[in-house]
Amino acid sequence: MTGDVAALLDRPARHGHTGAMLAIERPIPAIVAATITLIAMAGRDSAAQSTEWYETVGGAVRVVVAPPDPTDTEIRGMLEVRLEEGWKTYWRDPGASGIPPQIDLAGSKGVADAELHYPVPVWINNPYGDFAGYDRPVSLPFTMARTANGEAELVANVFLGICEDICIPVQTRFSMSIGHATGSTLAAMRVEQAHAALPPPEAAGLTVAPNGHMEDGRARVTVVNMADPDTIPQLFVHAPDGTQFKPPEILSSENGKTVFAIEPVNAPEAPRTVDAIVTVDGGSVRIETRVSLELG
């Protein structure tokens, strides 16, 4: 572990925020049981479209919102994560011991049901187990249902992990008022760019399909990358039911066709099918789709 944990804990919160930060050495499971108090309020006046940055060891986070038109039933925003050199944060599936980003709107008025979306991650090597995440600043788009007309009051409770050789669990609360759009704004443009950068469900020349299971019970998935056949694709798997997977293993790759074996962290007691979100980075093309994985 690099640095001195005690020194990290003694660092004051910056930019006027108060709270305590807990530095935890990987592996991370103790985070779930830990009681972490790191609450900060970050807000601006009703004309604001972004909160102030909440700064922590290894980076900073804030919320940016695109004000809606009066007839919109959905409001778009993004959770912007700034990372210092050497620090990382997690994808939606953080491996067996990581912290997936979370956003909750309890206490909000006029908005509900925040759903985070994820740009394509990278595989990050770690002595405690490789995980899917981001090793540079990233914007995580989100959508909110609009539940009432007029100005909305957003209260966003955010929880995520920022890691180097240690992991800093970050829990904070942002608040802001959301009025109607009055024309194009920089905040709206940046939010739309973040949403536009998400992997689409289809892309010409790139397909992914499950093709049964292997004798050892692992699922088998085939990626065909005719758009960029010289690039070996990267595959990322997330199961909404909580099933966790090891990093996919490449069984073969030739002529644009790559076969992966998908193994759960815990072997199933009986054969079963898991509905999974699969993200593929094919180099020049990317997709995110749903597949059914046969395990056992």
N, C-alpha and C positions, 0 to 999 in steps of 0.2 A: 504494500500500500504506500502510495506516495504522499508526503506531507504528514502533518501531525494532526490527528483528529481533534485533539483538544484545542489546537489553534483555530481550527475551522469553527468549532462551537463557540469560541470566544469572539469571533468576528462580529461586529455590530451589524444589524440590518441597515441597508443603505437607503438613501432618498426618503428618510423619515418613516419608513415602515417599522413596525414593531413585531416581535414574535420571537420564537426560538427555532433554530434549525438543528435537525438531528442527522449526523453523519453516520452511515451504516456501512460496514464492510460487507462485500459480497461473500457468500450468498445472501439473498434478500428475504427469505420467508419470514423472518422476524418482523419485517415491516408491517405485515398484515395485522399482527397482534399488537403492535406498538401503538400507543396513544400519542399522536403527534399534534402539537399545537403550534400552528404556523399561520395564524389568521391575520389578514391585512385587508383593509378597505382601500380600494383604488377607484376614484371616480372623478368626473369632471361635470361641467354644467350641461344643460339640456342640448346645447349645440354640438356637444362632443360626439365623435364617431369612433374614438378609441380611448381606452383607459390609460393611465400612467403605467409605466413599466413597474412590475414587482421584481426586485433584484434579489438574487440568492447566490450562494456559492456556485460557481460554474456557469452562470447564465442569468437570464431574466425572462419574464413572460408577461404578456398583456393580451387584452381582448380588443379586436377591431370589428366594427359592425357597419354594414352597408344599410343606411336608412331606407325603409321600404316606400313604395308608392302607396297611396291610400287604398288601392284595391288589392294589394298583394296579400296572400294568405300565408306566405312563408317569408321569413327574414333570414338573410345570410350573414355569416360572420366568419371570423377565423381566430384561432388561438395561436398567437405568434410567439415562438420560442427562440430566444437568442442564446447561442451556446458559445462558450469560450473555447479556445484551442484545446483539443484533447478530450472534451466532454461530449457526452452523447445523451440521447433520450430515446424512448421506446416507441415502437409501432403498436398497432392494436393488439397483437399477440406478442407479449414481451418474453416468452420463454417460461420456464418452470418457476423462476424466482424474481421476475422483474415487475415493474409497475406500469400498467397500461394507462395512457392519458384518460382522464375522466372529467366531465363537466356536468354539473347539476344546476338546475334553475330554481330550486326551492326558494321561495320568498319573492320571486319575480311576479310582475303584474303585466298581463297582456301578451306574454310569451310563455311557451312550455315545450317540453319534449325536445331538448337539444340532442342532436345526433352528430357525432364527430365523423369526419371522413379523412382518409389518409392518402397522401402521395406515396409513390413507390418507395419502399425503404431500401436499405442495404444490409448485408450480413456483417455483423460486427464481431470480431474475434475477441473472446474473453476467456481467461483461464478457468472461470467457473462455469463456462458453457456459452457457446455462441448464441447471439440473439439478433432479431430483426429490429432495426431502429434507424436513427439518423445521427450522423456524426458531424453535422454542420447545421447552421440555423435553418429552421423549418417553420412553415405556416400550416397548421392543421385546420382546414375548413370545417365549419359546422352549419347546420340549418336548425331553425326554430319554428315551431308552429305559432302562428299569430292567433291569439284567442280573444282579442277585443280590438275594436277600432280606436283610433286616437293614439296618443303617446303611450309608449310602453316603458315600464321600469324593469330593467334587467339586473338581476342579482345572479352572478355566475360563480358557483363554487367549483374551484379547479383543483385537481390532484394529479400530479405526475411525478416521475422520477428523472433526475438529471445526474448522470453518473460519469466518473472518471474511473479510478481504481476503487473508489468508494461511491456509494449512491446517496444522493441528497433527496429525500422525499420532500416535495414542495406542495403545500396545501395553502391555498389563499382564496380570498373572495373579492370579486370585482363588482362594482355597481355603476350603472350609468343609465341615463334616460335616452330613449330612442324615439325621435320624432319622424315626420315624413320627409321623404327625399325632396330637395328643392333644386335639383339639377345634379350634374355629374360632380363627384367629389373624389379626392385622392383616395380616401378610405374606401369608397365604393369600387373604384378601379382596382385597388389592391386586393380586395376581397374577391372580386370577379376573376382576377388573374389566378388566385389561389384555387378557386373552384375549377377553373378551366384546366389547370395543371393535373387534375386527378385522372387516374387511368380510366379509360372508357371500357364499357362491357364488351366491345368488339373492336378489332383493328384488322385491316386488310393484311393478309399474309401471316397472321399469328393466331393459332388456335391452341386450346388446352382441353383435354378430355381424360376422364378416368377410364381405365380399362382393367377392372377387376382387382383381385388381390393376389399376393404371392403365397407360396407354401408356408412362409414364416409368419403370415398374418398381416404383413404390411400392405398398404394400398399402393396401387401403381397408377401413375399419371403420365400421360404423354403430351409433350409440348412440340408442336410443329411450327417452326419459325422460318417460313419462306421469304419473309420480308428482309431478314438479316441472317441468312443461313450460316455465316461464318462466326456468329456470336453464340456462345453457349448461354442459354437463358438462365436467369435467377428465378426461383420459385419460392413463394411465401404463402403459408397456409394458416388460416384462422377458423376455428369452429365456434360459432355463437353459443353452443351448448356447454362450453367450458373445456372440452377435450383439448389437451395440449399436445403439441407435436415436437419431435426433435427436428433439427434442420434437415430438409430433404436430401436424400442421397442420389447422386446421378449413377444410374445403372449403365447407360450407354448414350452416346451422342455422335451422330454422323448424318451428313447430308441434310442438315436443318431439323433433324428429328431427335429429340432428347427424351429419354425415359427416366422418370424419377420414382424412387421408393419413398413412401410416406409412412413414418412410424410414430405411433403415439408414445408419449412419455410413459404412460402406464398401459400395459397390454390389456385389452378387453377380456372379460371373463368368458364372453361368448361372442360369436360373429355378430357384427352390427354395421349399420350404414350411418355415416355421419355427414350431415349437411355442412359444407365448408365454403368459406370465401377464399378464393385463390387469386393471388396477384402475381403477374408474370412480367419480368423486365427482360424484353427481348432485344435490348440495345437501342435500335432506332424506333421500335414500337413497344407499347405496353398495354396490358389489359387487366381488368379485374372482373371476375365472374364467379358464379356459384357452381359447385360440382358436388356430387354425392360420392363419398369415399367409402369403399368396402374394407372393413377392418376385420381381422381374424379369419 
